[in-house]
Amino acid sequence: MITKRIIPCLDVKHGRVVKGVNFEGLQDVADPVEMAAMYSKAGADELVFYDIAASAEGRRLFTNVLTRVAESIFIPLTVGGGINSVEDFDRVLKCGADKVSVNSGAIRNPNLISKAAEKYGNQCVVLSVDVKRVDGAFHVFRNGGRIDTGLDALNWIRWGVEHGAGEVVLNSMDTDGVKKGFDLEILEQVNRMVPVPVIASGGAGSIEDFVELFRRIPNLSAGLAASIFHFGEVSITDLKKRLREENIPVRL
């Protein structure tokens, strides 16, 4: 069994970390630079930074905050939000990102995935997918969960991986912020379907939710969460100790 990664996520809007439920009702949480440094010291395996308003506002990702975040941590950093071109990849990588997450930009221009993978390598391209159930099917949403694309999520993820995405972050809009567990149904399907690491996002409310996630899907790569870490409901140290007790491999 591969070593599991525990990844906090910073959803950043106008320079502040925010959090909501089902992608709505966003509340101010903290300064992203201070929070990133805290997670780096607390044992997080990686950090994800999303400029969640960039695509909806039709602008580039704010790089001033990103640069300060990158300078404050000593763990891998994945960055997304407003990534629409290979030039955007170049810009955020130069700010200190290790991997770049594409979502709305790749939906509008699918060739972005292959072009970025060709230039920077598959390991640099992360396909982030916001998924919600619509009439019994899994649909892909874009612009921070605001627009239903009508795309079938499984088909889109398969296509993205075949064309260069080296990692998939599956964001379940149905479970986001609800704190009643990860969306195991679609996570199991995606993890079986693709040969690249899959990161579960959306729904973590307790240590037990991570235990259940890795028990049910033993070869899943990572679990991502925000509010339970942001508000001190679960510490990364306690989470990893419990996972180790359950014989789930983690880096302590």
Secondary structure, 3 states (H helix, E strand, C coil): CCCEEEEEEEEEECCEEEEEECCEEEEEEECHHHHHHHHHHHCCCCEEEEECCCCCCCCCCCHHHHHHHHHCCCCCEEEECCCCCHHHHHHHHHCCCCEEEECHHHHHCCHHHHHHHHHHCHHHEEEEEEEEEECCEEEEEECCCCEEEEEEHHHHHHHHHHCCCCEEEEEECCCCCCCCCCCHHHHHHHHHHCCCCEEEECCCCCHHHHHHHHHHCCCCCEEEECHHHHCCCCCHHHHHHHHHHCCCCECC
